[in-house]
Amino acid sequence: MQNFGYLCSRILQQYKLMNQNLIEKVCNLKIVRLIQSAPTPRWIIFSIDLFIMAMVSLLIFVFPPGYFGANPAMRQIGYCLILVMFAGMDLLTGTYKCIVRLSVPYDLIKIFWCIVLTCATVGLTSIIYAATTSAHHLLIGILPLILIGGMAMSLMISLRIVVKYSYERLEAVTSSRKPVIVLGSAINSLALASTLKSEAGGHFNPVALLSLSDSHYKKRINGLPVEKFSPETVDKLFARYNTNTLVFLQTQLEQMRSGLAEQFISKRIKLFMLNQIEEFDINNETSSPNISAHVNAVKIEDLLGRPVIKNENPLIKEMINGKTVLITGAAGSIGSEIVRQVASFGAGRIVLLDQAETPMHDMQIEMEEKYPDVKISLYVADVQNHKRLDQAFSRFKPSYVFHAAAYKHVPMMERNPQEAILTNVMGTKNLADLSLQHGVRKFVMISTDKAVNPTNIMGASKRIAEIYVQSLSIFAQHGNTDSASTQFITTRFGNVLGSNGSVIPLFRRQIENGGPVTLTHRDIIRYFMTIQEACSLVLEAGCMGRGGEIFLFDMGKPIKIYDLAQRMIQLAGLEPDKDIKIVETGLRPGEKLYEELLNDKEKTIPTGNNKIMRAKVREYDFNAITPHIESMVKLAYDGNVHDMVMTMKGLVPEFISNNSIFQDIDKELQQHSGQTASAPHT
């Protein structure tokens, strides 16, 4: 009995294998590949429709002669009239233009109107003929005309349905499409599901619609069952349909950000998003839409980001339009986005200043493609080189300067503190001095939240740069310089999503490599915002500033980096600490657990934009701080790190090193608290 069972199982396996081989051979036939890849030419569709009408219209030769006039020749005239009218109406309504395998109700409606207009025109012509001739007979009777029209319409619609169904069956057999569930049951979600399902060579096969409400629940729309979302049973629902993937539209992204995404991520369901269904013409007359290529896996940046800000402030356009704008660090993450946004406001010339030649070249190519009307000038220079910068100001005479060039990597600057001073402090001083000297209208410096109560060299160097820019602005406003026209403005914000050196690209690479994901501390918290939003607010702040302000941006809610790592692992369809380990490596030099709250109402003043606040900071005397900065720069050149850091802490007394070798200097200052002079302030 066991041998018989084994024999039956072997026969069944061989049968399945033969069927599979047969299917593969059929799929490899050129005719099958042609059917799948290329839409049927229009002339063939037109010919088939005309052939159907010609066959059905032969019925007029079956009806008794009384229906078509006394002369049998009337039948031939009526037959030709039907074909001519149908051909004309088919061309007029464009019925033949559809892609048969992608037929939608709209195409079937066109067939309906084509037949109705044909029959109405033929009937009207027949009536006019009978009324204006002595025969007083209709060319074609009303009953035969209705019968012919009804049969032709049924056959044409049935043909399209059969072809579409057969194509879908062929696609299901020959393709390895990924089964997915589409979020929503509204018209756009249905359009997305229908297009994905019928797309030639597509990657996704919608198997159901997931409704967030009770509408359409337990119904079928266009052949797809509608299921209701429930957090408790969502994993079982996806298992029932043998899929772990949800596809949704960008218009549903806010729902995902509000907590809905967590319901899927926690169940290890992968999320994919399509930008906009309106971007794709599912009734394309020449080819099927390539929509799958625009359905991409959701990134953590999509879920963390806030709604995209479209900065349409007319004052910014008025400020920048037609002007020359110099942008330092133009090849970096922030600088390059400022370049794009400044170009969108119609700058006359944009001077890209950076020392990274390859990214600068790439940026030039991008700008020439996207903004051919904007003049782009590449200027390779180091902000430490005062003479080279002076040549740039003399040559281009910029009206506005956006200063984004800086060293921002905290542990790197702890190990190379001299470069932090020479670039972040002296470089800023060079640019600010030259802006004032050459009559620049506005100088906008980009700082960091790490300048607030700094615990590292990088943050302290940016705070010192802020102090210099603000004190120079006040000094010039009081008439102490030859030129007081330049308005100096500083902007502060935290981490930006997707920037160079950001933790998110690091985590993504580690996940792709199978882990582990490394973070410095389980409790570390950071603020994040998108590059586009940050740069948009930089322009806004630059426009509203009148000189001497330090503006802070609303960064939203802080994010725990450990939670961020978990979510990124789950987004990849994996389980934290099981598929991918999360390892703590310890705080890096100069790193702190918590960044300062930037929207503390006790330390800020509101502005006309609720996302921009003005910081309440003490103001330094320009003549008092300048010697400190010059001494600091000289010590950096000489390599005297100890005295350089000592001077930094004297200028910024709130600078207390954390997890750093420079904590010893804090101890020295505590022991000699009365011996180190701090810079006076007003």
C-alpha positions, 0 to 999 in steps of 0.5 A: 500500500505504501509503494502504491502511495509512493507511486501515485505521488511520483506520477503526480510530481511528474505530471506537474513537472510536465505541465510546468515545462509545457507552460515554460515552452509556451511562454517562450514562444515569440508570439506569446512574448509579442502578445505580452509586450506590444499593444495591438495596432490600431488598424487591426482593432479597427478592422476587427470591429468593422468585420464584426459589424459587416458580419452582423449586418448580413442579417438584413438579407435574412429579414423579409423584403418588406422591411427594406423596401420593394426593391431588393437592391435596397438591402445592398444600399442599407448594408453599405450605409451601415458599414460606412456610418459605422466606420465614420463613427468609429473614427470619430469616437476613437473606439479603435484607439484603446489598448484591448488588454487594458480595456476599462469601462470608459472604452466600453462606453465609447463602443456604446456611443459609437453603435448608438450614433451609427444606428441613429444616423442610419435610421435618420438617413433611412427616414429622410430617404423614405420621406423624399422619394416616391418609394415611401419605404425605409432603407432599413427597418427600425427593428432590424437596426436595433437588432444589428446594433445590439448584437454588434455591441455585444460582440465588440464588448465581449471580445474586449472582455475575453481578450483582457481576461485571457491576457490577465490569465496569461500574465498570471501564468507567465509572470512572477508578479508579487502579490500585493494589497492596495490601501483604500477603496476610493477611485484613485486606489481602484485606478492604481490597482487596475493599472498595476494588474493590467500593466504589461511586464508589471511587478505587482499583482493586486489581490485585494483592496484594504479599506480603512472605513466600512464603505465597500466592505465585503464587496468586490470592485473590479474583481478585487475583494474589499477587506476592512482594516483591523490592527488586531487581524491585519497580519492574518489578513495578509497571510490569507492572501499570501502577501506581505506587501501593501501599496498606497498613494502619496496622498495617503502618506499623512495617514501613514505618518499619523501612526497607521504605518506602525500598524503594518511595520510592527507586523513586518508588512512591507510598504510601497508608495506611488507618488501620484496616480494623476501622473499616469495616463491609464488610457494611454493611446500608444502604450501601457503605463510603466507604473511599477517603476514608480512604485518604490519601497517606503523609506524612513525619511518618508515617514519622518518628514512633514508635509512638503513646504512650497515656499511661494513667498513673493518677497523671496522672489522679489529679493532674489530674482535677477540677482547674483547669489553666492553660496558656499558649501554649494556641493554639500547636502544643504548648499546644493538644495539652497542652490536649487531653491534659489534657482527656482526663484529666478536668480540671475547668476548663482556662484557655487563656491566649494572645494569638492570638485567632483560634486561641484561638476555634478551640480553644474550638470544638474543645474544646466539641465533643470535651470538652463536660463540661470547662469551658473559659475563654479568657483573652487575655493577654500573658505580659509583662503581670504585672498581667493575669496576676495577675488570671488567677491570682486569678480562676481559682486554678489548681492546675497551670500548663503554660507553653508560651508562648514565642518559638521562631523562631531567626532572628526572635529574632536580629533582635528580641532584646529580645522574646526576653528580655521574653517568654521570660525576663520572661514566665516569671519573671512566671508562676513568681513568681505561681505561687509567690505563689498556691500553685500545686501544680506549674509545668511549663515547656516548654524546648528543646534549643537551650538546651543550649550555646546559639548564638543569642538564643532558645536563650540566653533559654530557658536563662536562663528555666530557670535562673530557674525552677530557682533559684526552686524551690531558693530556695523549698524552703529556706524563703526564701519565704512559700510553698514548696508550688509544685513547679517542673519544666522539660522539654526536647525538640527539634523536633516534627513538624508544629508551627507553623514546622516545616521539614516544612510549608515543604518540603511547600508548596515541593514542591506549588509545583514547588520549589525546596526550600530548606535552610540547609546540606547537613549540618544535623541535627535531632531530631524527635518527634511533638507527641502524644508530646512532650506526653504526656512533658511530663505524665509528667515533670510528674507525677514531678517534685518540684521543681527538676528539668530533664527531657530526652526521648529524641528518638530518632535525629537526622535529616539535613535534606537526607535529609528533603528528598529523602524528601519529594520522593520521597514525592510521586512526584518525583525530587530535583534533577531534578523538584524542585531542592534549594537551599542558602541558607546558615546563618541567624543563630544557627543551628548544624549539630548540636543537642546530644545530649540522651541523653548518659549522662554528663550525665543521670540515668535515671528510671522512664520510659526516655524521660525523663532528668534533666539534670545541670546546675549550680545557680545562686543565686537571690539572685545571678542575680535582679539580672542578670535584672532588669538584662537586662529593663531593658536590653531595655525601654531598647533597649540590645541590646549591653549586654543580650546582654553580660549574657546571655553573662555569665549563660550563659558557654557562650552563643557566638553562631554566624553572628550579629552578636553574635559581635562581643560574644564577641570583646569578652568574649575581650579583656576576659575578666576584666572581666565577672563571671559569676553565682556558682553553688553 
